[in-house]
Amino acid sequence: MMSLIKPLVAAFERRLAGAPGVFFWYSLPYRGVVRRELVLSGIKRSDRVLVIGCGAIPFTAVLTARMSGASVVAVDCDMQAVLRARILVERLGLDRQITVIHANAATDRLPAARVALVALQAGPKEAIRLNLRGCIDERDGCVLFRLARRKLEHQYGTLHVPSVHGSQVRHRMPTFDRSVLLPTEPALG
């Protein structure tokens, strides 16, 4: 079945990215989500964090930077979303802490980081997981994926995750119910 939710959300974000006050209201339900993800992944001020699938309203990147003090590289494969996200980041005065880049996280070489936060709509998830091997710190890095509620997996894709106690946090969001932490895997080759 063709995914309808992802393109509708992307169009909504692109259209409203420049509207005053939209960031505040749009990011409100994500504050608790990001706070739990920061604790789970152990993000510190000294870290560089990749936010994969930032969209035109990069609320996860902004909240991560504000809550942790970490340096953030926000990544999206939609150039229009990247341009709008850059304008918003600059308007919020965070352009020294957040860099927004245009890249395909499943195939392109990404900047080095200790942690990657992968948005629900980013995909294909397995290809992103494999590609991140080349840029996430092998010593103590990790990758965190937001995963769809079971009834919406056909819209967002799935990722096989071995069940490990303590490696996830739960959320009460309409489209996703958990964020799962995966340890770094060695780069191939």
C-alpha positions in Angstrom: 0.0 0.0 0.0 1.3 3.4 -1.0 2.3 5.7 1.9 0.1 8.7 2.1 1.0 10.1 5.6 4.7 10.9 4.8 4.1 13.1 1.8 1.2 14.8 3.4 3.2 15.7 6.5 6.1 16.8 4.4 3.9 19.1 2.3 2.3 20.5 5.5 5.7 21.2 7.1 7.0 22.9 3.9 3.9 25.1 3.6 3.9 26.2 7.3 7.6 26.3 8.0 7.8 30.1 7.7 4.6 31.0 9.6 5.2 32.8 12.9 4.5 30.6 16.0 4.3 27.4 14.0 7.6 26.0 15.4 6.5 26.5 19.1 3.1 24.8 18.6 4.3 22.1 16.3 7.2 21.1 18.6 5.2 21.1 21.8 4.2 17.4 21.8 7.8 16.4 21.0 9.5 18.0 24.0 8.9 14.9 26.2 9.9 12.6 23.3 13.2 14.4 22.8 13.9 14.6 26.5 13.5 10.8 26.9 15.6 10.2 23.8 18.4 12.4 25.1 18.5 10.4 28.4 18.4 7.1 26.6 21.2 8.0 24.2 23.3 9.9 26.8 23.8 12.9 24.6 26.2 15.5 26.1 27.2 19.1 25.3 30.4 17.8 23.8 28.7 15.5 21.3 27.9 16.0 17.7 24.5 14.6 16.8 23.0 13.7 13.4 19.3 14.2 13.1 18.2 12.2 10.1 14.9 13.3 8.4 14.7 16.8 9.9 12.1 18.1 7.5 11.2 21.8 7.0 10.4 22.3 10.7 13.5 20.7 12.3 12.0 20.5 15.8 14.1 17.4 16.9 17.3 19.2 15.9 16.3 22.4 17.6 15.1 20.7 20.8 18.2 18.5 20.9 20.5 21.5 20.6 18.6 23.5 23.2 18.1 20.7 25.7 21.6 19.2 25.5 23.9 22.0 24.2 25.3 19.5 21.6 26.3 20.4 18.1 23.7 19.1 15.6 23.8 18.3 12.0 20.2 18.1 10.6 19.9 16.0 7.4 17.1 15.8 4.9 16.9 14.5 1.3 14.3 17.1 0.2 16.1 20.3 -0.9 13.1 22.5 -0.3 12.8 21.2 3.3 16.5 21.8 3.8 16.2 25.4 2.6 13.2 26.1 4.8 14.9 24.4 7.8 18.0 26.6 7.4 15.9 29.8 7.4 14.1 28.6 10.6 17.3 27.6 12.3 18.8 31.0 11.5 15.6 32.8 12.7 15.9 31.0 16.0 19.5 32.1 16.4 20.8 28.5 16.3 22.8 28.6 13.1 26.1 28.3 15.0 24.9 25.2 16.8 22.8 23.5 14.0 23.9 22.9 10.5 21.3 21.7 8.0 22.5 19.6 5.1 21.0 18.1 2.0 21.9 14.4 1.8 20.3 11.0 1.4 21.0 9.2 4.7 20.6 5.8 3.1 23.4 6.3 0.5 25.4 9.5 1.0 28.5 9.9 3.2 27.5 11.8 6.3 29.5 13.8 8.8 31.1 12.0 11.8 29.0 12.0 15.0 28.6 10.1 18.3 24.8 9.8 18.0 22.2 9.7 15.3 18.6 10.3 15.9 16.5 8.9 13.0 13.0 10.4 12.4 10.0 8.2 11.9 9.5 9.3 8.3 13.2 8.6 7.3 13.7 5.6 5.2 14.5 3.0 4.1 15.4 2.3 7.7 17.7 -0.7 7.2 19.7 1.1 4.5 20.1 4.1 6.8 21.2 1.9 9.7 23.8 0.3 7.5 25.0 3.6 6.0 25.4 5.1 9.5 28.1 2.5 10.3 30.6 4.7 8.5 30.0 7.9 10.5 29.0 7.0 14.0 31.8 6.7 16.6 32.6 3.0 17.0 33.8 3.3 20.6 30.7 4.7 22.3 28.3 5.8 19.6 24.7 4.8 19.1 21.8 5.2 16.7 18.2 5.9 17.8 15.2 5.1 15.6 11.7 6.3 16.1 9.5 3.3 15.2 5.9 3.4 14.0 2.9 1.9 15.8 2.2 -1.6 14.4 -0.9 -0.5 12.5 1.2 2.2 10.7 4.3 0.2 9.8 3.1 -0.1 6.2 3.2 3.7 6.0 6.6 4.3 7.6 8.6 1.0 7.2 10.0 -1.3 9.8 13.4 -2.2 11.3 14.2 -5.5 12.8 15.4 -4.8 16.3 16.6 -7.5 18.7 14.7 -7.2 22.1 17.2 -5.8 24.6 16.0 -4.7 28.0 16.4 -1.0 28.6 17.3 -0.1 25.0 14.0 1.8 24.2 11.7 4.4 25.5 8.0 4.5 25.1 5.9 7.4 23.8 2.2 8.3 23.5 2.3 9.8 20.0 -0.3 9.1 17.4 2.1 7.7 14.8 4.9 6.2 16.8 5.1 4.5 20.2 8.8 4.0 20.9 12.3 5.0 20.2 14.9 2.2 20.0 18.6 2.5 20.7 21.0 0.5 18.7 24.7 0.3 19.6 27.3 1.2 17.0 28.3 -1.5 14.5 31.7 -1.5 12.9 31.9 -0.1 9.4 32.0 -2.6 6.6 35.2 -2.9 4.5 
